[in-house]
Amino acid sequence: MEILLNSFWRDLWRNRQGQDMTEYALMGGLMATVAVAIMPDMFSIVGHVSELLLSVLESAVGVALK
């Protein structure tokens, strides 16, 4: 049993399957963090624009339902 367990851990440590996806996810997270740190004003502008669009859509739906 101990030999099988040691073999399992050794094979798990050497297994490289899925490593690329992990690296891409880490790189994407890093890029998102850098973007937020560099452009905080840009995100507030995008939030304001989305609020305006939402209010326009709510008004349009309200007029269409009358």
Backbone torsions as a table, in degrees:
resi	resn	phi	psi	omega
1	MET	NA	-40.3	-178.9
2	GLU	-65.6	-36.0	179.1
3	ILE	-65.7	-41.7	178.4
4	LEU	-64.4	-39.6	179.8
5	LEU	-66.7	-43.0	176.9
6	ASN	-63.5	-40.0	178.3
7	SER	-64.0	-40.5	178.7
8	PHE	-59.6	-49.5	-178.4
9	TRP	-65.9	-38.1	179.0
10	ARG	-65.0	-44.7	179.0
11	ASP	-66.3	-38.4	178.7
12	LEU	-63.9	-40.8	-179.7
13	TRP	-66.5	-35.0	-177.9
14	ARG	-85.2	-14.2	-177.0
15	ASN	-69.4	124.5	-178.6
16	ARG	-108.6	5.5	-177.7
17	GLN	-67.4	129.4	-179.9
18	GLY	88.4	0.3	-177.7
19	GLN	-66.8	-38.0	-178.8
20	ASP	-61.9	-43.9	-179.4
21	MET	-63.1	-38.4	177.7
22	THR	-64.0	-42.2	179.0
23	GLU	-65.3	-40.7	177.9
24	TYR	-64.4	-40.6	179.0
25	ALA	-64.7	-41.9	177.5
26	LEU	-64.3	-41.3	179.4
27	MET	-65.8	-40.5	177.6
28	GLY	-63.6	-41.4	177.0
29	GLY	-63.8	-40.1	178.2
30	LEU	-64.8	-43.0	179.9
31	MET	-65.2	-38.5	178.0
32	ALA	-66.0	-40.4	178.8
33	THR	-64.5	-42.7	178.1
34	VAL	-64.7	-41.0	179.6
35	ALA	-62.6	-42.0	179.0
36	VAL	-66.3	-38.2	-179.0
37	ALA	-69.9	-35.4	-175.9
38	ILE	-82.3	-39.1	-172.2
39	MET	-121.6	59.0	179.8
40	PRO	-66.7	-32.2	179.0
41	ASP	-66.2	-35.1	-179.8
42	MET	-62.4	-38.9	-178.5
43	PHE	-71.2	-32.3	176.2
44	SER	-69.8	-35.7	177.2
45	ILE	-65.6	-44.2	178.9
46	VAL	-62.6	-39.8	177.1
47	GLY	-63.3	-41.1	179.1
48	HIS	-65.5	-43.5	178.7
49	VAL	-62.6	-41.4	179.7
50	SER	-66.6	-35.6	175.7
51	GLU	-64.1	-41.3	177.6
52	LEU	-63.1	-43.8	178.6
53	LEU	-62.8	-39.8	179.0
54	LEU	-64.1	-41.3	179.3
55	SER	-66.6	-37.5	177.4
56	VAL	-65.3	-42.5	178.5
57	LEU	-65.0	-39.8	177.9
58	GLU	-63.7	-39.4	177.3
59	SER	-65.2	-42.4	-179.7
60	ALA	-63.5	-40.6	179.4
61	VAL	-67.9	-39.2	178.4
62	GLY	-63.0	-40.0	178.2
63	VAL	-70.2	-38.8	-178.2
64	ALA	-68.3	-29.8	-178.5
65	LEU	-81.4	-15.7	-179.0
66	LYS	-76.2	NA	NA
